[in-house]
Amino acid sequence: MEAYKELIQAMIKKQIVILGSVAVIKHCRMVSGLSIDDAGNLQSISGDGKKIVADLIAEFIKVSGAVSTMFFKQGAQEVLKKYPSLDVPDQLK
């Protein structure tokens, strides 16, 4: 589960750079199983990590379209190098 936490936090940080913290926090809080504080820091995840990642991607696709997937991939690169066998949604592969 720690790998998914690192992955999600990296993805959130990348979106904050692009969209700003207010918008990112608002949309992250719409994802079931994801808890984020007012500064944009991941507090916890509960449930299936892969599903939470997929739901997070889907939420941001609603906001900024498919381009958000590209930014998620960029944010996830280092974590995926660290955990190459991590089961992630196809959008991050």
C-alpha positions as CSV (number, residue, x, y, z in Angstrom):
1,M,0.0,0.0,0.0
2,E,3.0,2.3,0.6
3,A,3.8,2.3,-3.1
4,Y,0.3,3.4,-4.0
5,K,0.6,6.2,-1.4
6,E,3.9,7.4,-3.0
7,L,2.4,7.1,-6.5
8,I,-0.8,9.1,-5.6
9,Q,1.2,11.8,-3.7
10,A,3.5,12.2,-6.8
11,M,0.5,12.5,-9.1
12,I,-1.2,15.0,-6.8
13,K,1.9,17.2,-6.6
14,K,2.2,17.3,-10.4
15,Q,-1.4,18.4,-10.7
16,I,-1.0,21.1,-8.1
17,V,1.9,22.6,-10.2
18,I,-0.4,22.7,-13.2
19,L,-3.9,23.4,-11.8
20,G,-3.2,25.0,-8.4
21,S,-3.8,23.5,-5.0
22,V,-7.4,24.7,-4.5
23,A,-8.7,22.9,-7.6
24,V,-6.6,19.8,-7.0
25,I,-7.7,19.4,-3.4
26,K,-11.3,19.9,-4.3
27,H,-11.2,17.2,-7.0
28,C,-9.1,14.8,-4.9
29,R,-11.7,14.9,-2.2
30,M,-14.2,13.6,-4.7
31,V,-12.3,10.4,-5.0
32,S,-13.6,7.6,-2.7
33,G,-10.9,6.1,-0.5
34,L,-8.6,9.1,-0.7
35,S,-8.0,11.5,2.1
36,I,-6.0,14.7,1.5
37,D,-5.3,17.7,3.8
38,D,-5.7,21.4,3.1
39,A,-2.1,21.7,1.9
40,G,-2.5,19.0,-0.7
41,N,-0.7,16.2,1.2
42,L,-2.0,12.7,1.1
43,Q,-3.2,11.6,4.5
44,S,-4.4,8.1,3.7
45,I,-5.9,5.8,1.2
46,S,-8.3,3.0,2.0
47,G,-9.3,0.2,-0.4
48,D,-7.9,-1.0,-3.6
49,G,-4.9,1.2,-4.5
50,K,-5.1,0.6,-8.2
51,K,-8.8,1.5,-8.2
52,I,-8.1,4.7,-6.3
53,V,-5.4,5.7,-8.9
54,A,-7.8,4.9,-11.7
55,D,-10.6,7.0,-10.0
56,L,-8.2,9.9,-9.5
57,I,-7.2,9.9,-13.2
58,A,-10.9,9.7,-14.2
59,E,-11.7,12.7,-11.9
60,F,-9.0,14.8,-13.5
61,I,-10.0,13.8,-17.0
62,K,-13.4,15.3,-16.3
63,V,-11.7,18.6,-15.3
64,S,-8.9,19.0,-17.9
65,G,-9.5,16.2,-20.4
66,A,-7.1,13.5,-21.6
67,V,-4.1,15.9,-21.2
68,S,-4.3,15.3,-17.5
69,T,-3.2,11.7,-18.1
70,M,0.1,13.0,-19.6
71,F,0.8,15.0,-16.5
72,F,-0.1,12.0,-14.3
73,K,2.4,9.9,-16.2
74,Q,5.1,12.5,-15.7
75,G,4.4,12.8,-12.0
76,A,4.4,9.0,-11.6
77,Q,7.6,8.2,-13.5
78,E,10.0,8.2,-10.5
79,V,7.7,6.1,-8.3
80,L,7.1,3.6,-11.1
81,K,10.9,3.2,-11.5
82,K,11.1,2.5,-7.8
83,Y,8.2,0.0,-7.9
84,P,8.4,-1.5,-11.5
85,S,6.0,-4.3,-10.6
86,L,3.3,-2.1,-9.2
87,D,-0.1,-2.9,-10.7
88,V,-1.3,0.4,-12.2
89,P,-4.1,1.4,-14.6
90,D,-3.3,1.3,-18.3
91,Q,-3.3,5.1,-18.5
92,L,0.0,5.2,-16.6
93,K,1.7,2.5,-18.6
